[in-house]
Amino acid sequence: MINRELERARLADLLATGRQQMALLYGRRRVGKTYLLTHLWAPEEVFYFTASDTTGEQNRRALLTEFAAWSGTEVVIDDYPTWRTVFRLLLDHRAPEPLVLVLDEFQYLGETAAALTAVTSELNAVWEARRPSRPLLLVLSGSAVGVMDTLDGAAAPLYGRVAWKHQVEPFDYWDAARMVPCVAARDRALTYGIFGGMPRYLADVDPRRPVADNAAQLALSPGGSVRLLAETAVLQEQGLREISRYTAILRAIGAGSTELNEIGQRAGLGGDTGLRAKIERLVGLGFVQAHRNLGAKRTHAYRYRLADPALMFHYRFVAPNETTLERATPRAAWASLVAPFLDSYMGHLFERIVEQAYHRHHERVGLPLVREWGRWEGRDSRKEPLELDIATRLADARVLTGGIKWNSKPLGARWYAHHEQMLTRLSLSGVEWAHDAVDPESPVLFVAAGGFTAAFEEAARAARSKVILWTLDDLYRSDSIRD
């Protein structure tokens, strides 16, 4: 099992308390919740049930049938006509021995919000009933992120009952490479850029084959497993209506639109008064990320980007070319539709990898956590465009700036000189954080996939007391992170 050390340890600790404990575990589909929950305990130690998107009555009968088969006890379904009787049966089973109960896709036990509230009310009534102390862990799991997140809200029946609540996240670039251990660091980064960090998407990738072959077969081919998963990702979200509009928003963002009005126009939703709410819903579901320039006021507009690299790839290369992909061979489609634009695509994706790398490795180079990871994009006082790949406020109040380049040849000294010039322009333009950033004591971080020339290193170290230079190989070798 890759990653998930936190989840494994926390669930084990809850069971080890010797008392009845309830945990709430949720996350997007294909993130690996089911694999996690079915590999933590021996089959005889845990009753695991996955609810289906059907009626509560059918789920009740299915649960009782599966429980009878697992426990080896005779269960007459008509003897348990309500969820209260079902939960009492589960919680009292095999007392006082240790027991783990996992109810996966829990949100399907209620067909509506009101019905699910009724189910959780029944669970709460049984949970609060006095019974002898025993090691019992009840895990409620689900993929309807918004629904599961509110189960223990202040007005919800389970408020105050959940001992641990956790959202399972996709792998970052590092753990994705552990699952698909390509030999070359560039291939590892490309694999993450195409398939992202969802374990199910990565499961079919063969690290022995070229990245182009994997992408052509899995992400471009009309029958490719990752393509099919990406196409249906939004469809699988429970309670999401107007799917065509949400898909249009994702297509617009994937095509490069970042601001609200631009997204609305490209999506054909310029007149949709609920556009902002729809985008915020996608943010809440984990499909979209919202960000602002460092130091921007709360009234400043957000910029948006797709959160999942696999969806980024799908909506950048697959969705706009569906007709062509039906006619062309996947390998030919890669050569003509993807390969010529891959470096540009990876340039943006590489910024996300660097952000993740900083969170993993900052202590090794003597830097603190960040208050606000970000970048800066806009115009200076002369209305000239300016863009910084890294503009971040650290926890110790210093400002970290720098650049990120998906390059193949080492960066020359002119790139560093350009960086210092941009900071000076911003400082003179009255950008508050830039006054701190021009201080020689403020650290700089440059990450270049193809490395740096000696002249670049000399220029950077002459200007700053804290210089961090990472290559792509550095990001994948924990023993070689350097400053």
C-alpha positions in Angstrom: 0.0 0.0 0.0 1.5 3.3 -1.1 1.1 6.4 1.2 -1.9 6.3 3.5 0.3 6.0 6.6 -1.8 8.6 8.3 -5.1 6.9 7.6 -3.8 3.5 8.7 -2.3 4.8 11.9 -5.3 6.8 12.9 -7.8 4.1 12.3 -5.6 1.6 14.2 -5.3 4.0 17.1 -9.1 4.4 17.3 -9.7 0.7 17.5 -6.9 0.4 20.1 -8.7 2.7 22.5 -10.9 -0.2 23.6 -14.0 2.0 23.3 -16.6 2.4 20.5 -15.4 5.0 18.1 -16.8 6.5 14.9 -14.8 7.7 11.9 -15.8 9.7 8.8 -13.7 9.0 5.7 -14.5 10.5 2.4 -12.9 11.5 -0.9 -13.4 11.6 -4.7 -14.1 8.4 -6.6 -11.1 6.4 -7.6 -8.9 7.9 -4.9 -8.4 4.6 -3.2 -10.8 4.6 -0.2 -12.2 1.1 -0.9 -8.7 -0.4 -1.4 -7.6 1.2 1.9 -10.6 0.0 3.9 -10.5 -3.5 2.5 -6.7 -4.0 3.2 -6.4 -2.8 6.8 -7.9 -5.8 8.6 -8.3 -9.5 8.1 -11.7 -10.4 6.6 -12.9 -12.0 9.8 -12.2 -8.8 11.7 -14.3 -6.4 9.7 -17.7 -6.4 8.2 -17.5 -4.3 5.0 -20.6 -3.2 3.1 -20.8 -1.0 0.0 -24.2 0.7 -0.5 -25.5 1.1 -4.1 -27.2 4.0 -5.8 -30.7 2.5 -5.3 -33.5 2.7 -2.8 -32.9 2.6 1.0 -35.0 -0.4 1.2 -32.9 -2.4 -1.3 -29.7 -1.3 0.5 -31.2 -2.4 3.8 -32.0 -5.9 2.5 -28.6 -6.1 0.8 -26.8 -5.2 4.0 -28.6 -7.7 6.0 -28.0 -10.5 3.4 -24.3 -9.7 3.3 -24.0 -9.5 7.1 -25.6 -12.9 7.5 -23.2 -14.4 5.0 -20.2 -12.8 6.7 -21.2 -13.5 10.3 -22.5 -17.0 9.7 -25.6 -16.2 11.7 -29.2 -16.6 10.6 -30.8 -13.2 9.8 -34.5 -13.0 9.0 -34.7 -9.7 7.0 -38.3 -9.0 8.1 -37.1 -9.0 11.7 -35.1 -5.8 11.0 -37.6 -3.5 9.3 -35.9 -0.2 10.2 -32.4 1.2 10.1 -32.5 1.5 13.9 -32.9 -2.3 14.2 -30.2 -2.9 11.6 -27.7 -0.6 13.3 -28.5 -2.3 16.7 -27.8 -5.7 15.1 -24.4 -4.5 13.8 -23.2 -2.7 16.9 -24.2 -5.5 19.3 -22.6 -8.2 17.2 -20.0 -10.4 18.8 -19.8 -8.2 21.9 -17.5 -7.8 23.8 -14.9 -8.9 21.2 -13.2 -6.3 19.0 -15.1 -5.4 15.8 -14.7 -3.1 12.8 -17.8 -2.1 10.8 -17.3 -0.3 7.5 -20.3 1.2 5.7 -19.0 2.4 2.3 -20.8 4.8 0.0 -22.9 5.6 3.1 -24.6 8.5 1.4 -26.7 6.0 -0.7 -28.5 4.8 2.4 -30.8 7.8 2.0 -32.2 8.6 -1.4 -32.6 12.3 -0.5 -31.0 14.7 2.0 -34.0 14.3 4.3 -33.9 10.5 4.0 -30.2 10.4 4.8 -30.7 12.7 7.8 -33.4 10.2 9.0 -30.9 7.3 8.6 -28.2 9.1 10.6 -30.7 10.0 13.3 -31.5 6.2 13.6 -27.7 5.5 13.8 -27.3 8.2 16.5 -30.1 6.8 18.6 -28.4 3.3 18.6 -24.9 4.8 19.0 -26.0 6.7 22.2 -27.6 3.6 23.8 -25.7 2.3 26.7 -23.8 -0.9 26.2 -20.7 -2.6 27.7 -17.4 -1.0 26.7 -15.7 -2.8 23.9 -13.2 -2.1 21.0 -15.6 -1.2 18.2 -14.8 1.0 15.2 -17.5 2.2 12.9 -16.3 3.8 9.7 -18.7 5.7 7.5 -17.1 6.2 4.1 -18.3 7.8 0.9 -17.4 9.6 -2.4 -20.1 12.3 -2.2 -17.6 14.7 -0.7 -20.0 17.5 0.1 -22.6 15.2 1.6 -20.2 13.3 3.7 -18.5 16.4 4.9 -21.7 17.7 6.5 -22.7 14.5 8.3 -21.2 15.8 11.6 -22.2 19.4 11.1 -23.5 21.5 14.0 -27.1 20.8 13.0 -26.6 17.1 12.0 -27.6 14.1 14.1 -24.0 12.9 14.3 -22.6 16.1 15.6 -20.1 15.4 18.4 -20.1 11.7 17.7 -17.3 11.4 15.1 -13.9 10.8 16.7 -12.0 11.4 13.5 -12.9 13.0 10.2 -10.7 12.9 7.2 -10.7 13.5 3.4 -8.5 11.0 1.4 -6.5 13.0 -1.2 -5.0 11.9 -4.5 -1.3 11.1 -4.5 1.1 13.9 -5.0 3.9 13.7 -7.7 6.1 11.7 -5.3 3.7 9.0 -4.4 2.5 8.8 -8.0 6.1 8.0 -8.9 6.2 5.3 -6.2 3.1 3.6 -7.8 4.5 4.0 -11.4 8.3 3.9 -10.8 9.6 5.0 -14.2 13.4 5.0 -14.4 13.9 8.5 -15.7 12.8 11.5 -13.6 11.4 13.3 -16.7 9.2 10.2 -17.4 8.0 10.2 -13.8 7.0 13.9 -14.1 5.3 13.3 -17.5 3.4 10.4 -16.1 2.1 12.5 -13.3 1.2 15.3 -15.7 -0.9 12.9 -17.8 -2.4 10.6 -15.3 -2.4 12.7 -12.1 -2.5 11.2 -8.6 -5.7 9.1 -8.6 -4.6 5.6 -7.8 -7.2 4.0 -10.1 -5.9 6.1 -13.0 -2.3 5.1 -12.3 -3.1 1.4 -11.8 -3.1 0.6 -15.5 0.1 2.5 -16.4 3.0 0.2 -17.2 6.3 1.8 -16.2 8.2 -0.5 -18.6 6.6 1.1 -21.6 7.3 4.5 -23.0 5.1 7.3 -21.6 3.8 8.0 -25.1 2.6 4.4 -25.5 0.8 4.5 -22.1 -0.8 7.8 -22.9 -1.9 6.8 -26.3 -3.5 3.5 -25.1 -5.0 4.7 -21.9 -5.8 8.4 -22.2 -6.3 9.0 -26.0 -7.8 5.8 -27.3 -11.6 5.9 -27.4 -11.7 2.7 -25.3 -8.8 3.8 -23.0 -9.5 3.1 -19.3 -8.3 6.5 -18.1 -10.1 8.3 -20.8 -13.4 6.7 -19.9 -12.8 7.5 -16.2 -12.1 11.1 -17.0 -15.1 11.4 -19.3 -17.4 10.1 -16.5 -15.8 11.8 -13.5 -18.5 14.5 -13.3 -21.3 12.2 -14.1 -20.5 10.1 -11.1 -21.0 13.0 -8.6 -24.2 12.4 -6.6 -26.7 15.2 -6.7 -24.9 17.2 -9.4 -27.5 18.5 -11.9 -27.0 20.3 -15.2 -24.1 18.0 -16.0 -23.6 19.5 -19.4 -23.0 23.0 -17.9 -20.5 21.7 -15.4 -18.7 19.8 -18.2 -18.7 23.0 -20.3 -17.0 24.8 -17.4 -14.4 22.2 -17.1 -13.7 22.3 -20.9 -13.4 26.1 -20.8 -10.9 26.0 -17.9 -9.0 23.1 -19.5 -8.7 25.1 -22.7 -6.9 27.9 -20.8 -9.7 30.2 -19.5 -8.9 31.3 -15.9 -11.2 34.2 -15.0 -14.9 34.1 -14.4 -16.1 36.1 -17.4 -13.7 34.4 -19.7 -14.8 30.9 -18.5 -18.5 31.9 -19.0 -17.9 33.1 -22.5 -15.9 30.1 -23.7 -18.4 27.7 -22.0 -21.3 29.5 -23.6 -22.7 30.4 -20.2 -22.2 34.1 -20.2 -25.8 34.7 -19.3 -25.9 32.0 -16.5 -26.4 33.9 -13.3 -25.4 30.8 -11.4 -22.0 30.5 -13.1 -20.0 31.5 -10.0 -21.9 29.1 -7.8 -21.3 26.3 -10.2 -17.6 27.0 -10.3 -17.5 27.1 -6.5 -19.4 23.8 -6.4 -16.6 22.3 -8.6 -14.0 23.8 -6.3 -15.8 22.1 -3.3 -15.9 18.8 -5.1 -12.1 18.9 -5.8 -12.3 19.4 -9.6 -11.2 23.0 -9.7 -8.8 25.1 -7.7 -9.2 28.9 -7.0 -6.2 31.2 -6.4 -5.2 34.8 -6.3 -2.0 36.7 -6.6 0.1 37.0 -3.4 -1.1 39.9 -1.4 -4.4 40.3 -3.3 -7.3 41.7 -1.4 -10.3 39.5 -0.8 -12.3 41.6 -3.2 -9.9 40.7 -6.1 -11.2 38.1 -8.5 -10.1 34.5 -8.4 -8.3 32.7 -11.2 -9.3 29.1 -11.7 -7.5 26.0 -12.8 -8.3 22.3 -13.0 -7.2 20.5 -9.8 -6.5 17.0 -11.3 -3.7 16.6 -13.8 -5.6 13.8 -15.5 -8.5 16.1 -16.1 -6.2 18.8 -17.2 -4.8 16.5 -19.8 -8.2 15.2 -20.8 -9.8 18.7 -21.3 -6.6 20.1 -23.0 -6.0 17.3 -25.5 -8.8 14.8 -25.6 -12.1 16.7 -25.3 -11.4 19.2 -28.1 -10.2 16.5 -30.4 -12.9 13.8 -30.0 -13.8 13.6 -33.7 -10.1 13.3 -34.8 -9.4 10.7 -32.1 -12.3 8.5 -33.5 -10.5 8.3 -36.8 -6.7 8.4 -36.0 -4.7 5.7 -34.3 -3.9 6.6 -30.7 -0.1 6.7 -31.5 -0.7 9.0 -34.5 -2.9 11.2 -32.3 -0.1 11.5 -29.8 2.4 12.5 -32.4 0.2 15.2 -34.0 -2.1 16.4 -31.2 0.0 16.1 -28.0 3.7 15.8 -28.6 4.2 19.2 -30.2 2.5 21.0 -27.3 3.6 18.7 -24.4 6.4 21.0 -23.1 4.1 24.0 -23.0 1.5 21.9 -21.1 4.1 20.5 -18.7 5.4 24.0 -18.0 2.2 24.9 -16.2 1.9 21.4 -14.6 5.5 21.6 -13.4 4.6 24.5 -11.1 2.2 22.2 -9.3 4.9 19.6 -8.8 7.3 22.2 -7.4 4.6 23.3 -4.9 4.2 19.8 -3.7 8.0 19.3 -3.6 8.4 22.4 -1.4 5.9 21.0 1.1 7.8 17.7 1.2 11.4 19.0 1.3 11.3 22.5 2.9 12.8 21.3 6.2 15.8 19.8 4.4 16.8 23.2 3.1 16.1 25.1 6.3 12.9 26.9 5.3 9.6 27.0 7.1 6.1 26.1 6.1 4.2 28.6 3.9 1.4 30.9 4.9 0.2 31.2 1.4 1.8 29.4 -1.6 1.3 31.4 -4.8 2.5 33.2 -7.8 2.1 36.7 -9.2 0.7 37.7 -12.6 -0.2 41.1 -13.8 1.3 44.5 -14.9 3.7 46.9 -13.2 3.2 50.7 -12.9 4.2 51.1 -16.6 1.4 48.6 -17.6 4.0 46.1 -18.8 3.2 42.5 -18.2 5.0 40.6 -15.4 4.8 37.1 -14.2 6.6 35.3 -11.2 6.3 31.5 -10.9 6.9 31.6 -7.1 5.7 34.5 -4.9 5.0 33.0 -1.5 4.7 34.3 2.1 6.5 32.0 4.5 5.5 31.2 8.1 8.3 33.4 9.4 6.9 36.4 7.4 9.7 36.4 4.8 8.8 36.3 1.1 10.1 33.4 -1.0 10.3 34.1 -4.8 11.7 32.3 -7.7 11.2 30.6 -11.1 10.1 27.3 -12.4 11.3 26.1 -15.9 10.4 22.9 -17.7 13.6 23.2 -19.7 16.0 20.7 -21.4 19.1 22.9 -21.5 20.7 24.5 -18.3 19.4 28.0 -17.4 21.9 30.9 -18.1 22.6 33.8 -15.8 20.2 36.1 -17.7 17.3 34.2 -16.2 18.4 35.2 -12.7 19.0 38.8 -13.7 15.5 38.9 -15.2 14.1 37.7 -11.9 15.7 40.4 -9.9 14.6 43.0 -12.4 11.0 41.9 -12.1 11.1 42.2 -8.3 12.5 45.7 -8.6 9.8 46.7 -11.0 7.1 45.4 -8.6 8.7 47.1 -5.6 8.8 50.4 -7.5 5.2 49.9 -8.5 4.1 49.8 -4.9 3.4 46.1 -4.5 3.8 45.7 -0.7 5.3 42.2 -0.5 7.9 43.0 -3.2 9.6 45.5 -0.8 10.4 42.4 1.3 11.3 40.2 -1.6 14.1 42.5 -2.9 15.9 42.2 0.4 19.1 40.1 0.0 18.0 38.2 3.1 14.8 37.0 1.4 15.3 33.4 0.0 14.9 32.5 -3.6 14.0 29.1 -5.1 14.6 28.1 -8.7 13.6 24.8 -10.1 14.8 23.9 -13.6 14.2 20.5 -15.1 17.3 20.7 -17.1 19.5 22.3 -14.5 21.6 25.5 -14.3 24.8 26.9 -15.7 27.6 27.7 -13.4 27.1 31.4 -14.3 23.4 31.2 -13.0 24.5 29.7 -9.7 27.3 32.4 -9.3 24.8 35.2 -10.0 22.2 33.9 -7.6 24.6 33.2 -4.7 26.2 36.6 -5.2 22.9 38.4 -4.8 21.2 36.3 -2.1 22.2 34.8 1.2 19.7 31.9 0.8 19.6 30.3 -2.6 17.9 27.0 -3.4 18.4 25.4 -6.8 16.6 22.2 -7.6 16.7 20.1 -10.8 14.1 17.6 -11.8 16.3 14.8 -10.5 16.6 16.5 -7.2 12.8 16.4 -6.8 12.8 12.7 -7.0 15.9 12.0 -4.9 15.2 12.8 -1.3 18.9 12.5 -0.4 20.0 15.1 -2.9 17.8 18.1 -2.0 20.3 21.0 -1.7 20.5 24.7 -1.1 
